[in-house]
Amino acid sequence: MGESDRYIDRRLKKISLGEDNNALIALISINIVCLAVFGIIKLLYLFIGNSTVGFASEILPWSILPARLLSLAKAPWTVLTYMFIHTRVLTGITNLIWLWAFGSILQDMAGNKKIIPIYLYGGFAGAVVFVAANYAMPVLHANMNVAYLEGASASIMAIAIATTTLAPDYRIFRMLNGGIPLWVLTILFVVVDFADLGTAAPAHLLAHISGALIGFLYVMQLRRGYDWGAWMNNMYDWFINLFDPDKKKAPPQKTRDKLFYKAGNQKPFEKHSMITQQRIDEILDKINQKGFHHLSDEEKSILKRAAESDLH
């Protein structure tokens, strides 16, 4: 790891939590709110009715994904909402930890606009495969009316595999003899996730595997120049701009910046950017939004010089 990488590692810690429009924090926050709200509702049913049967029959069917298409047609929004709902507190907290572990690495490596599309694509793939498996596998037909899918596991599986595919040589806990390869953490996550399924229907296992496949395919397509999440980000930006009347287009370039002068065989004047705190923050913001690989050679050079001056 070079000096500029060390500098980035130190400085990104500063902007990871407080940066505006932080996608990872948004996902974690939504999951925490849903976990708290449904936990409170479940407790109310327990205290008022002395049972959580009412909670399971009156609340959950409108928020988690049913295996039966007729039930899904009555609540089609559950294709989206199920991936944020955890009825088991321990499972919800564990998923949040895994989401933070892999999501923070993915966001640093690929920028701020990849994590939500991968999360949603993984969840949608899990939903489709779950429903299809319940209809395709005769052994599941008997319990189809009471079979439901909940939780962010398929979505987090997509993020975990996408992160590992994007940066297989990334190392965590670097103070431990050079660090632990990311793929080791991924294997641990997969083992824990599959073990937690226990004797659950195979449809749940297939849903999680489909999420993993989506994460792998997303990164492979990204390497070929196709960003499956571009339309989501464009739609989000368009919607946000509707409520921001003060947002204006970038001002036209000044005339003096567009003039070129003939200088014979002389090399044109080269402007070298000064290393200022504002400039460093702008570069770090670009990394947070788009990823390190989108930096220009000049910006990488600035980070390297800043790291060297910071170390001395």
Protein Blocks (a to p, Z undefined) as FASTA:
>chain_A
ZZklmmmmmmmmmmmmmpghilklmmmmmmmmmmmmmmmmmmmmmmmnopaklmmmmmmm
mmpccfblklmmmmmmlmmmmmmccfbfklmmmmmmmmmmmmmmmmmmnojklmmmmmmm
mmmmmmmmmmmmmmmmmklmmmmmmgccedjklmmmmmmmmmmmmmmmbcehklggoiaa
fklmmmmmmmmmmmmnmmacfklmmmmmmmmmmmmmmmmmmmnopafklmmmmmmmmmmm
mmmmkbccdddddfklmpccdehjaccddddddddfklmmmmmmmmmmnojklpcfklmm
mmmmmmmmmmZZ
